[in-house]
């Protein structure tokens, strides 16, 4: 379905952020990108969705294909109409509009909004809380309600691939678990593939089928999620466990040690 092939991304014609990364997302699959701040995870999503252009970034090497069609030279409008929808980090909403008006805007991508009536009920079935808040001005929503709304708005566009950027950011653990369970349900019922960027490695690997670990613009480790959960490096540096299964302080983590293990 989606193939990212050896891409490099440069900002302002100077700053090299991605250094030849490759991965793929199969139909119906949930794939997660893990890594620390500054690893290039969000840039990867923007390279796929076409949003790099608004930030003076460009793919300078390699290519991205979607159903065998090259998309890295397309604008964001054409990409979203092909079924690739990005849910941007930080839960951006039209905060002066109501919940339902935000959903209506998401619906305009699919058949010009003609399917809104049925689609909004489908979203409310996944997020009953949004139905009770449908007239609430979205600027007054809580963080969790806002996250539900941006995911619901993306779902209104009938995506084939939904890309979620840090959906757990700033949310309580119980709410994160609820939202991730809804994402799992959407994936199963709608057959929507999911590309998840997440720093909560425990939650991400519990949800995903496959994972990639990014470091400084490179993919340094990948594998099925169940294998990554058992990997000693992942346990130590992302799950906070050492080889004895005890909690490990991040103050004791040496970055060069991780690089040496994974990159040789």
Secondary structure, 3 states (H helix, E strand, C coil): CEEEEEEEEEECCCEEEEEEEEEEECCCCEEEEECCCCCCHHHHHHHHHCHHHHHCEEEEEEEEEECCEECCCCCHHHHHHCCEEEECCCCCCCCCCEHHHHHHHHHCCCHHHCCHHHHHHHHHHHCHHHHHCCCCEHHHCCHHHHHHHHHHHHHCCCCCEEEEECCCCCCCHHHHHHHHHHHHHHHHHHCCEEEEECCCHHHHHHHCCEEEEEECCEEEEEEEHHHHHHCHHHHHHCCCECCCCCECCHHHCCHHHHHHHHHC
